Amino acid sequence: MHFDLSPTIILDEKNSLLYGRMRVFLYIFSFLLALYLAFRILFPSLFFEFSFNNPRAKSNTITNPRDENLAPLEKGLLNEGKSLFFNTSLVGTYSTAIVSMTLDKKYPNSSFESLSVRKSYNAFLYPEGEAMGFRDGTLLKNKSDFYIVSDGKLQKFAGAKIIDALGFPVNSFLNVAGDELTYNSKGDAIGKNSGYPDDSLFLIQNNFYQLQDNKLKKFISDFAFSTHYESGQAIKKNADFLKEYEIDSDPIGFSEGSLLSYADSIYVVEGGKIFPIDNPLTFSGKGFDWNDVIQASADEIAFYEKEKLFTIASDHPSGTIFNTTEDHLNYLIIDGQKRLLPTENIFSSWVNTTPVPASKDSLDIKSNCQIKKYFWKSNAFQCSLAIVEMQQLIGSDYVFSLKPAEKTQIDFLNVEFKKDIGFKNFRFTASEILNRIKNNYAR
């Protein structure tokens, strides 16, 4: 069947020729437009910026500009030999990062020693603190000796009769090697007149409690308790036991770093607050595991103050455990530090979610470039960093370090991430698109 929408219109030879040319032009234009859009989708660029003249602007997408002491560097003023650090956060594979900056007109002839970038998770790049010991409340056994970890210290039970008298479940004591006990300092021994040490756990009328500062603190739910401890660690008591201690008015929620789900939102727990994760891409980009998400009740969610969105630029919360893919070491994020969990038993006392994979090589691998001045603008500088070799590293954060050779002041900072045109990047992009579809619709 043939459709002719203009059967009564007949073009003369001149207009017919013009019509044919216009149609060919339209076909070529449509093809080129489709090709351009395909390249933009398959080989995209991402742009980030920061204005030191307007550091509070919502358009600032470069995050956390800071000096070597982690102090905010909002005015962009750098003294000689002092470095500027800043982050960009994104998901995807890119080949080149182009950094551009415009200096204050008072410093048009500044020079720079270096500009470098690392790729990882920003929290994994935190300074490394001392190795962690066992978690408070953990029950331990070494040969014939029994301990409880209280306020970070090992308190030894004077004998088996003390354990029986206090009612601690003997089967819940974790059998550990002697050298594992060295990661916690020693505390006072527990004798027959000592009473219950801090961090002892109790199960009273189907509710879990923990003794802290000689007060009983109630866990808000069984699920909340399970993110801290195994249920078998708690001493079973009757209701009369509640009369022996003051009940603390501040209950205990889920452990730091827990992932909670309520209605259509998923939250990260940190510091007594919950942060709603903005989208599935952030969830997967931060290395979280969907199997760790706990279905929370309305009362459990209401216990927390709801905070701002958790985005791809947010650092992992305290309580996160990173596992290095190269040597399978576990590190706990706590109080702005990364601390080694030196043994499997110590790790098991802290873990409540699947560890986030991280690349140990990201601590050492850097890309550097030589900063050059724009020839047409006196106070503008640029350099191009090759980051294609970093794409095998795990992480969503690019951490830049800029060191001037003399005192200078930056007004504007821009970073462009580009993909080289090639089959390898085409394959990466296609894989990323499929993964995003799965994250959005296949859960």
Secondary structure as GFF3:
##gff-version 3
##sequence-region A 1 443
A	DSSP	alpha_helix	13	42	.	.	.	ID=ss1
A	DSSP	beta_strand	46	51	.	.	.	ID=ss2
A	DSSP	beta_strand	63	66	.	.	.	ID=ss3
A	DSSP	beta_strand	77	78	.	.	.	ID=ss4
A	DSSP	beta_strand	84	89	.	.	.	ID=ss5
A	DSSP	beta_strand	96	103	.	.	.	ID=ss6
A	DSSP	beta_strand	112	120	.	.	.	ID=ss7
A	DSSP	three_ten_helix	122	125	.	.	.	ID=ss8
A	DSSP	beta_strand	139	142	.	.	.	ID=ss9
A	DSSP	beta_strand	145	150	.	.	.	ID=ss10
A	DSSP	beta_strand	153	156	.	.	.	ID=ss11
A	DSSP	alpha_helix	160	166	.	.	.	ID=ss12
A	DSSP	three_ten_helix	170	172	.	.	.	ID=ss13
A	DSSP	beta_strand	174	175	.	.	.	ID=ss14
A	DSSP	three_ten_helix	178	183	.	.	.	ID=ss15
A	DSSP	beta_strand	185	186	.	.	.	ID=ss16
A	DSSP	beta_strand	201	204	.	.	.	ID=ss17
A	DSSP	beta_strand	207	212	.	.	.	ID=ss18
A	DSSP	beta_strand	215	218	.	.	.	ID=ss19
A	DSSP	alpha_helix	222	226	.	.	.	ID=ss20
A	DSSP	three_ten_helix	231	233	.	.	.	ID=ss21
A	DSSP	beta_strand	235	237	.	.	.	ID=ss22
A	DSSP	three_ten_helix	239	243	.	.	.	ID=ss23
A	DSSP	beta_strand	246	247	.	.	.	ID=ss24
A	DSSP	beta_strand	259	262	.	.	.	ID=ss25
A	DSSP	beta_strand	265	270	.	.	.	ID=ss26
A	DSSP	beta_strand	273	276	.	.	.	ID=ss27
A	DSSP	alpha_helix	280	285	.	.	.	ID=ss28
A	DSSP	three_ten_helix	290	292	.	.	.	ID=ss29
A	DSSP	beta_strand	293	295	.	.	.	ID=ss30
A	DSSP	alpha_helix	298	302	.	.	.	ID=ss31
A	DSSP	beta_strand	305	306	.	.	.	ID=ss32
A	DSSP	beta_strand	321	324	.	.	.	ID=ss33
A	DSSP	beta_strand	330	334	.	.	.	ID=ss34
A	DSSP	beta_strand	337	341	.	.	.	ID=ss35
A	DSSP	alpha_helix	344	350	.	.	.	ID=ss36
A	DSSP	beta_strand	356	358	.	.	.	ID=ss37
A	DSSP	three_ten_helix	360	363	.	.	.	ID=ss38
A	DSSP	beta_strand	367	369	.	.	.	ID=ss39
A	DSSP	beta_strand	372	373	.	.	.	ID=ss40
A	DSSP	beta_strand	380	386	.	.	.	ID=ss41
A	DSSP	three_ten_helix	388	390	.	.	.	ID=ss42
A	DSSP	beta_strand	397	404	.	.	.	ID=ss43
A	DSSP	beta_strand	408	418	.	.	.	ID=ss44
A	DSSP	alpha_helix	423	441	.	.	.	ID=ss45
###
